[in-house]
């Protein structure tokens, strides 16, 4: 179900709790909400819809992907960039990595590890920052 976007920086600035199998519907709500905001958004974290759980969704080269409890294990190739956010007005400068290795759980809560590069890696880093209460 499409959810309203949380815009309160105090709420968004709090670190999210680990997701559990009971949170699978939150992943679907995120997918639905991302689809509704496709023109302005390429990724979302659960706190953006008012749920403080470590769940992200993002455009993975043309198909949407959900990650539960994502953690960056390795990163390389730092660069400077600017990003916007559906939850916060304006554009801000930040540092990102060109290549990241991420450990996460899928909707069946099976642990996976995958490497991402370029634009997709940047989106994932932004959404994991949301999970960590970091506002960009």
N, C-alpha and C positions, 0 to 999 in steps of 0.2 A: 504494500500500500504506500502511496506517495505521502511523505511526511513533510511538515513545515521545516524550513531551514532555521537553525539556531544561530542567532547573531550576537548573543551576549558574551563579550570577551572574558568575563569572570568565569562563566560556565566552561567555555572553550579552553581556558587556561589551566584546568584541572586534569591531571593524568588519569587515563582510563584504566579500568579494571580488566583482568583477563576475561575473554569470552568463554562460554561453556556451550555444550550442545543445546541447551535451552534457548540460546541466542540466535539460532539459525534463522528465525523469522526476521530478525534485525538485518541480517545480510540481504534477504529478499526485499525488505523495505528500502534499504540503501540502493539496491539495483533499480527498483521502481522510481525512486526519487532522482537518481542520477539520470535515468532515461527521460524524466520529465524536464530536466535542466540541461539537456544535451547541448544546446546552443552555447551555454555559458560555463560548462563544467565538464571536466574529464576525469574527476575522481572525487570520492567523498569518504569521510570517516564517520563512525557511528555518533560521535559527539556532535556532529553537524546536524543530526536529526534528534538531538536531545537525549542520546543514550551513551553513557560513559563506559563503553566496552571497546576492547581492542579488535575492531572489525573495520576493514577498509574495502572499498570497491574502486575499480579504475578501468579505464579503456586500455586494454592490452592489445595494441595494434589492431583495433577494429572489433574486438569482442570483449565484453565486460567480464571482469574477473573479481572474485571475492576472496579475501584472505582473512582468516581468523587468527588472532595473536601473532601478527607479523613482527619479525625482529631482523634487523640488518646484521648479518654475520661478518661481512667484509665489504669494503668500499675502496674504490680507487679512481683517480683522475679528477681531482677537485677542480671546480670552475665556478665563476661568479655568474649569477643570473638574476632575473626579476620575475616575481610571481604575484598573481592575484588570487583571491579566494572568494568563493560564493558567500561565505559567512562574514567577511570583513571587507569594507570598502577600500579601494585604492590598490596600488602596486607597491611591493616592497622588494628590496635587494636581499639576496641570500646566497649562501654557498651550497652547491650540490656536488654529487659525484657522478661521473659518467657511467660507471659500472658498479652494480651492487649485487651481493649474494644475499638472498632473503630466505629465512626459515619461517614457515607459516603452517597453518592447518586449513584443509579444505572443508567443505560443508559436512563431510562425514567425520571430521576431526581427525583425519589422517595427516601426519606430519609430512611436509614436503620441503624441499630446498630447491630454489631455482635462481638463476642469474638473469638479471635484466640490465639493459643498456639504454643510453640515450634518453629520449623523451619519456618512455615508460618508466625508466629508473627515476627520473625527476618527479613524476607524478607520485610514485610510491613513497619517495622520501618525504614529500609534502604531506601525504596522508598519515604516514607514521609519526611525523611531527605532531599532527593533530592528536594522535593517540597518547603522545607524551606530554600534552598540554602546552606545546610550543606553538605560538601564534606567528605565522609568517605573513 
